[in-house]
């Protein structure tokens, strides 16, 4: 892949997970960026599949093909609080060496687990900017996700749903966001924040087709919702929740068009916020790329993808962001975008 450009969110002082431009970010601003190279093997009449190679975590865990209906990056690919909360959750187009095993005990029910190297320097100039770095010199630990998924079908119209619950543990060391080595507030003592061993994450996701508009797997009206939680003592975000509707083929005369509306809210770690308030009252620089103690950020997006003709789609988009960068003192932002997708 090739990704380059300018980050609109940064212009507005937003250094959180809510970038406005779905295709911006990652890729290292280089001519060619390697996303993944891996192989898969089916076993026991395809009830077990093994994947091994250099690959992102989010191609298999906590993902949905509905997420990138939207341009805001709070959910495109995966709920971004997961990857921003743990370096071990490598997300497209960043990848690390790893393996994944998926088992289908019953039709429509799967259990999968993975083991991935943790590279906190993905897509940076310091390491693996191009994706072609194959070494593991700077890996800091192992990321181990486990996910259980159910894919039911309802009624004569084959209304498909996806329901998944996941848990992950990152064995790397991370800085505590509040305490120093003596168990006191580092923001008050001026001592370094202590190191903590490992962090955990969980996610619960669901989408369900309510009305079928065609024979394709995504041709219909879907409702989606989800929840993600990271360890607040060493993550910038504790909770993320989202809900939305995606309708592919909303009109019989426009079977390839897609309409979407989504709401998302992300809450800052209470421990991080407490540390920021201590430094703010002392008029000191704040941790977390912020100028005021953080709280939460809310995003509402409405988008419509117009299938102009074969090979070309045009997608106008509107976003409203409250508490940019999770800061109360930031103004509400209205963003209007346009995406062109051409296939030759």
C-alpha positions in Angstrom: 0.0 0.0 0.0 0.9 3.6 -0.3 -0.3 6.2 2.2 0.7 9.8 2.4 -0.8 13.2 3.1 -1.8 15.6 5.8 -3.7 14.9 9.0 -6.7 17.2 9.4 -7.3 16.1 13.0 -3.8 17.2 14.1 -4.6 20.7 12.7 -7.4 20.9 15.2 -5.2 19.7 18.1 -6.7 16.2 18.1 -4.1 13.6 18.9 -6.5 10.9 20.1 -7.9 7.9 18.2 -10.5 9.8 16.2 -8.7 10.7 12.9 -11.2 12.1 10.4 -9.7 10.4 7.3 -10.1 6.7 7.0 -7.3 6.2 4.5 -4.8 8.5 6.2 -2.4 7.1 8.7 0.0 4.2 8.8 2.1 3.4 5.8 5.0 5.6 6.8 4.7 8.1 3.8 6.8 5.8 1.7 6.4 4.7 -1.9 5.6 1.1 -1.0 4.7 -0.3 2.4 4.5 -4.0 3.1 1.2 -4.9 5.0 1.6 -8.6 5.5 3.1 -11.8 4.2 1.7 -15.0 5.7 0.3 -18.5 4.9 -2.7 -20.5 6.0 -3.3 -24.2 6.3 -6.7 -26.0 6.7 -6.8 -29.2 8.7 -9.4 -31.8 9.7 -11.9 -31.1 6.9 -11.5 -27.3 7.3 -12.6 -27.4 11.0 -9.2 -26.0 12.0 -7.2 -23.3 10.2 -3.7 -22.2 11.1 -2.1 -18.9 10.0 1.6 -18.1 10.4 3.6 -15.1 9.2 4.0 -11.3 9.5 0.5 -10.0 9.8 -1.8 -7.4 11.7 -3.9 -8.6 14.6 -7.0 -6.9 13.3 -7.4 -9.0 10.2 -8.7 -11.7 12.5 -9.6 -10.2 15.9 -12.3 -7.6 16.8 -12.9 -6.7 13.2 -15.9 -6.3 10.9 -16.3 -5.5 7.2 -18.9 -2.9 8.3 -16.5 -0.7 10.2 -14.8 1.0 7.2 -18.1 2.0 5.8 -17.2 5.1 7.8 -14.3 7.5 7.4 -13.7 8.4 11.0 -11.0 6.2 12.4 -12.5 5.6 15.8 -13.8 2.3 14.5 -12.5 1.9 10.9 -10.6 -1.4 11.0 -11.3 -2.1 14.7 -12.3 0.0 17.7 -9.2 2.2 17.9 -9.1 2.3 21.7 -7.7 -1.3 21.4 -4.7 -0.5 19.2 -4.1 2.9 20.8 -4.3 1.3 24.2 -1.8 -1.6 23.6 1.1 -1.6 21.2 0.7 -5.3 20.9 -2.6 -4.9 18.9 -0.9 -4.3 15.5 -3.5 -2.9 13.1 -3.5 -2.7 9.3 -1.2 -1.7 7.7 1.3 -2.5 10.5 2.2 -6.1 11.1 4.4 -8.3 13.4 5.4 -11.9 13.4 2.7 -14.1 14.8 0.4 -17.1 14.5 -3.3 -17.7 14.8 -5.4 -20.9 15.2 -9.1 -21.0 14.5 -11.4 -23.9 15.4 -15.0 -24.4 14.2 -16.6 -26.9 16.7 -20.0 -26.3 15.1 -21.3 -24.6 11.9 -21.5 -20.9 12.7 -19.5 -21.1 15.9 -15.7 -20.5 16.1 -13.0 -20.2 18.7 -9.7 -18.6 17.8 -6.4 -17.7 19.6 -3.3 -15.9 18.5 0.3 -15.1 19.5 1.9 -12.0 18.1 5.1 -10.1 18.7 4.7 -6.6 20.3 6.5 -3.9 18.3 5.8 -0.4 19.8 7.7 1.2 16.9 5.4 0.1 14.0 5.2 2.6 11.1 7.8 4.9 12.7 11.1 6.2 11.3 12.8 4.4 14.1 11.7 1.0 13.0 9.7 -0.7 10.3 8.5 2.4 8.5 8.3 0.5 5.2 7.0 -2.8 6.7 9.9 -4.7 5.2 11.9 -5.0 8.5 11.8 -8.7 9.4 13.8 -8.6 12.6 12.5 -8.8 16.1 15.2 -6.8 17.9 12.8 -4.2 19.3 10.0 -6.5 20.2 9.0 -5.9 23.8 6.7 -8.9 24.5 3.9 -11.1 23.3 0.2 -10.2 22.5 -2.2 -13.1 23.1 -5.8 -12.6 21.9 -8.6 -15.1 22.3 -12.0 -14.7 20.6 -15.3 -16.6 20.5 -17.7 -15.9 17.7 -21.2 -16.8 16.7 -22.6 -16.3 13.2 -26.3 -17.2 13.2 -28.8 -16.9 10.3 -32.5 -16.2 10.8 -35.6 -16.7 8.8 -36.3 -17.4 5.1 -34.3 -14.3 4.1 -31.1 -15.6 5.7 -30.6 -12.6 8.0 -27.0 -13.1 9.1 -25.5 -11.8 12.3 -22.0 -11.7 13.9 -21.5 -11.8 17.6 -18.1 -12.0 19.3 -16.4 -11.7 22.6 -12.7 -11.3 23.0 -10.0 -11.1 25.6 -6.3 -10.2 25.1 -3.2 -10.0 27.3 -0.1 -7.9 26.3 3.0 -9.1 28.2 5.0 -6.0 27.6 5.9 -3.5 30.2 4.0 -0.2 30.1 4.3 3.0 32.2 1.7 3.5 34.8 -0.3 6.6 34.1 -0.6 7.7 37.8 1.9 6.1 40.3 5.6 6.4 40.8 7.8 3.5 42.2 6.9 4.5 45.7 3.1 4.3 45.1 2.6 8.1 45.1 1.3 10.3 42.4 4.2 10.8 40.0 2.7 14.1 38.8 3.0 15.4 42.4 6.4 14.0 43.3 8.1 14.6 40.0 9.5 11.1 40.0 9.3 8.8 36.9 6.0 6.9 36.4 6.6 3.3 37.4 6.7 0.4 35.1 3.8 -2.1 35.1 3.9 -5.7 33.9 1.3 -6.4 31.1 -2.1 -5.2 30.3 -5.5 -6.7 29.5 -8.2 -5.8 27.0 -11.7 -7.1 26.3 -14.2 -6.5 23.6 -17.9 -7.4 22.9 -19.2 -6.8 19.4 -22.5 -7.5 17.5 -24.0 -6.8 14.2 -27.3 -8.2 12.8 -28.9 -7.9 9.4 -32.5 -6.7 10.0 -33.7 -6.4 6.4 -32.2 -8.2 3.3 -31.9 -6.1 0.2 -30.1 -8.6 -2.1 -28.3 -11.9 -2.3 -24.8 -10.6 -1.3 -23.6 -11.1 2.3 -23.6 -7.3 3.0 -26.7 -6.4 1.0 -29.1 -5.4 3.7 -29.8 -3.1 6.7 -27.5 -3.9 9.6 -27.6 -2.7 13.1 -24.2 -2.8 14.9 -23.0 -2.0 18.4 -20.0 -2.8 20.6 -17.9 -2.2 23.7 -14.2 -2.3 24.3 -12.2 -1.9 27.6 -8.5 -1.5 28.3 -6.6 -1.6 31.5 -6.9 2.0 32.9 -3.8 1.9 35.0 -1.5 1.9 31.9 -3.7 2.8 29.0 -4.9 6.3 27.8 -8.4 5.0 27.3 -10.6 2.8 29.5 -13.9 2.4 27.6 -15.2 2.8 24.1 -18.8 2.2 23.0 -20.4 2.6 19.6 -23.6 1.9 17.8 -24.8 2.4 14.2 -26.7 1.4 11.1 -25.4 0.4 7.8 -27.7 -0.2 4.8 -26.3 -1.5 1.5 -28.8 -1.2 -1.3 -31.2 1.1 0.5 -33.2 1.7 -2.7 -34.1 -1.0 -5.2 -32.9 1.2 -8.0 -29.5 1.7 -6.2 -28.4 -1.8 -5.1 -24.7 -0.9 -4.8 -25.1 2.3 -2.8 -24.4 2.2 1.0 -25.8 4.5 3.7 -24.3 4.6 7.2 -24.7 6.4 10.5 -22.6 5.8 13.5 -22.1 7.1 17.1 -19.0 6.5 19.1 -17.8 7.6 22.5 -14.4 7.0 24.2 -13.5 7.7 27.8 -10.1 8.6 29.1 -8.5 6.5 31.8 -9.6 7.9 35.2 -6.0 7.5 36.5 -4.6 9.5 33.6 -7.1 12.2 34.1 -6.3 12.4 37.8 -2.6 12.8 36.9 -3.4 15.5 34.4 -5.4 17.5 37.0 -2.5 17.4 39.4 -0.1 18.9 36.8 -2.7 21.3 35.5 -3.2 22.9 38.9 0.6 23.2 39.1 0.6 24.8 35.6 2.9 22.1 34.3 2.8 20.4 30.9 0.3 17.6 30.8 0.8 13.9 29.8 -1.3 12.6 26.9 -0.7 15.3 24.2 -3.2 17.6 25.8 -3.5 21.2 27.1 -6.4 20.5 29.5 -7.4 17.5 31.6 -9.2 15.0 29.4 -12.6 13.3 29.8 -14.3 11.8 26.8 -14.8 12.3 23.1 -18.0 11.7 21.1 -18.3 11.3 17.3 -21.4 11.2 15.1 -21.0 10.4 11.4 -23.4 10.2 8.5 -22.2 8.9 5.2 -23.5 7.8 1.8 -21.5 5.9 -0.8 -22.8 6.5 -4.3 -22.0 3.8 -6.9 -21.6 6.0 -9.9 -20.9 3.2 -12.4 -18.8 0.1 -12.5 -15.4 0.9 -11.0 -16.2 4.3 -9.5 -17.9 5.2 -6.2 -18.3 8.7 -4.7 -18.8 9.1 -1.0 -19.8 12.4 0.7 -19.5 12.3 4.4 -20.4 14.5 7.5 -18.9 14.2 11.0 -19.5 16.1 14.2 -16.9 15.7 17.0 -17.6 16.8 20.6 -14.7 17.4 23.0 -11.9 17.1 20.4 -8.9 15.4 21.9 -11.2 14.5 24.8 -10.9 18.1 26.1 -13.7 20.1 27.5 -12.1 23.4 26.4 -12.0 22.4 22.7 -14.8 23.5 20.4 -17.2 21.2 18.7 -15.9 20.3 15.2 -18.0 19.8 12.0 -16.1 18.1 9.2 -17.3 17.5 5.7 -15.4 15.0 3.5 -15.5 13.4 0.0 -14.0 10.0 -0.9 -13.4 8.8 -4.4 -12.8 5.1 -5.0 -11.7 4.0 -8.5 -10.9 0.5 -9.8 -9.4 0.2 -13.2 
